[in-house]
Amino acid sequence: MRIVAGESKGARLLVPSGKEVRPTSDRVREAVFSSLGASVRGARVLDLFGGSGALGLESMSRGASEVVFVERSGMIRKVLEANIATLGYRESTRVIPGDAIRALRRLDGEKERFDIVFVDPPYASDLAQRAVEELAANDLMTPLSIIVVEHTKSMIIHQPKSLQVSTTKRYGSTVITFLRQTEPD
């Protein structure tokens, strides 16, 4: 796996072994970032299920100002931290160990706000839906924030009333759903 574009274009990333991590393919990442366009430059990004860091590190390469990663597994976190160090992004990233849902509550308590949130949990879980609901329930986003959810085509993301689906794109068995805050009445 490699960084697709930006200042670190072509840099190879370590990928944790085992079935716990399913890195977003280069093709899907390229499509996601094409859709995000210039909104990445200067953005504060939350990579909620960090894994290898591919989504957050791609964001850094494309000009994000800061990325916060959340990763539960200690073994996977070591790989993530090695990728951050290899690309030289230690100063502009933060890695939070632990459960993603608890991390969202913690970040809300710290008054953190994010422009882009990546939600790419293990497919065989309900964590994508739970994370979207938690994001809607807390004050972690700006009015222009984008939530990018990666899931299988058999999963439907039910958005809370405060969020609306702006785009859904399919890439084989992978679906990317882009959510934004709804306009106030």
N, C-alpha and C positions, 0 to 999 in steps of 0.2 A: 504494500500500500504506500502511496506517495501523496504529497501535497500537490494539488492540481494547478494552482495559479498563485500569483502574488510574489512577494519578496522571497519566499521559501519554496517556490515552484520546483518540483522534481525531488525535493527532499524525501527520503524514505522514512517511514514510521515503523516502529516495532509494533507487532500485534500480539496480544496475550494469547497463549495457547489454551486449548480447551474450548468447550461449548458455551461458556458464559458470555463470550463477546462475539458479536456479529457486526463487524465494522461496515459502515456505510460504504458502498462501492464507489470507486472513482467516478463512474458514470452518473450515479445518483447525486453524489456531492456536487459535481459540475452543474447538474440541472438545478439543484437547490440554490446554489450561489448565483446562477444566472437569474433565477427568479428574484432573489434578494437584491441583486444589483448593487447600486451605490449605498444602500442602507447599511451595509456592513462597515463602511469606512467611518471610523470614530465611534462605533457602537460599543456599548457595554453588553457582553454576551454571557448567557448562562448555558452551559452544556451540562444538562441535568443528570445524564447517565454517561459519564465521561468515557469509559472504556479506554481505547487507545488514544483518545483525544482528537480523532480525525476531524470532527466538525468544528470544535473550538479552535484547534490549531490552524485549520483552513481559514477560519475567521481572522485569526491574528495575521496570517500571511497576507490576507486581503485588506488589512488596514484597521481591524477592530482595535479599540483603545485598551480593552481589558477583557479577559475571559475568566469566569469562575467555573470550575469543574466540580462536580459531585461524583464520587465513586465509592461504593460500598466495600468492594473487595480489596484487601491489602495487597495481594499479588498483582492484581490489575492496576492498582494505584502506582505501584513501583514502575510498571511499564509506562504508564501515563507520565509520571514525573521524569522518566528517562527521555521520553519524546519531547517534553517541554524543555529540558536542559539541552538536548541536542540541537534544537531549533533556536535556542537563546532567548526564550520567552519567560524566564523565571520572574523578571521584574514586573511583568504585566499580566501575570496569571496567579490564580489562587486555587488550591485543591482542598476541597472539604471532604474529609472521610465520613462515610456513613450513609444512612438511608436517605433517599431523594426526597420523600415527603417530609420527613423531619427537617431536612436541610432547607426546604422551602419555608417552613415556619420560622426557622432560625434566621434566614436571610430577611424575612419580613420584619422580624423583631429588630434586626440591625438596620432597618430602613433602607435596604438595598433596592435599587431599581434597575431593570434591564430593558434594553431596546430589542434584543433578539433572544429567544429562549428555544433551545433545541431539546426536544423530548424524544429520545430514541432508546426506550427500555427493551429488555428481552421481550421477544414477540409473544411468548407463551405466558404472559402475565396480564393483569389488569392495570399495570402501572401507568400506561399512557393515559387512560381515562382518569385515574386517580390524580395524576399530576396536573392534567388540564383543569380538573375541578378545584384542586388546591391553588393553582395559579389564579383562577377566577375569584376565589374566596379571599385571597390576600392582596396586598397592595404592592406587588413586585414589578408592575409594568407601568410604562408611560402611556399616554393616550395613543401613541403611534407604534407601540410595541407589536412585534410579530412573534407568534409561537409557531414553530415548525415541528410537526409530529410525524415521525416515521413509524409505519405500522403495516400489517399485512392487509391484503385486499378483503379478507374475510372479517376484519375488524372495522366497526363503524365508531367513529369518535362522536359522542353526543356532547355538543358544546353547551355549556351553561348560558343563560340568557345574556350575560355580559360579554360573551364572545360570539363571533360569527365566522363561518368558514369563508375565506376570501378566495381560495383556490385549492383544488385537489388534483394531484397528478399521479399517474400510474407508471411504474417502470417494472415490467414483469410482475412478480408477486409482491413487490414493494409499492406502498402508497405513501405519498407525502401530502399531508394536509396542513395548509397555512391558515392560522386563525388570527383574527384581529379583534380589538375591542369594538363593541357595537357603539353606534352614535347615541349620545344621550338624547332622551325624548324632549 
